[in-house]
Amino acid sequence: MRKIGLLSDTHGYLHPELTRIFKDCDEIWHAGDFGDIQTVDTLKEIKPLRGVYGNIDGTDIRNEFPEFLRFWCEDVDVLITHIGGYPGNYSPAVRQIMQTKPPQLFISGHSHILKVIHDKKHNCLHMNPGAAGRSGFHKVLTMLRFTIVGKNIKDLEVVEFPRNP
């Protein structure tokens, strides 16, 4: 069993409650646009970190994180990228992956819009945690928590905070 804290689009901002929100998680996954290397370092101090770089991230972050990250968590094949789209509207690179070898869990960021959608065509769960930072058009900071047990993704929780506390 692995408890996951998922966020994206922090843009250099970490909510003061983040440590408390992710205290029971085993790992933090970040779907890109960290914003700065200090954000990366702070997240690593909280929990083990997996992530991908986003379009605003500089070379320091791009040297540490890939554009696409594919791995197994328990018995779930996971793919994370920053700009990936969503079911029915995937980016060209993700569309190719979905046509050849779709993951069971696909995570992307970039849109600043929280979405959790089952892709029936590819039998894949898509998650976009929205935006956990203050930059962008969103009015609420969002992130997700969930558990992976074997092949099952369960106990999904949405965490929200006002953008300007």
Summary of the structure (lengths in Angstrom):
residues: 165
radius of gyration: 14.5
end to end distance: 33.6
largest distance: 44.3
contacts: 554
relative contact order: 0.21
helix: 16%
strand: 39%
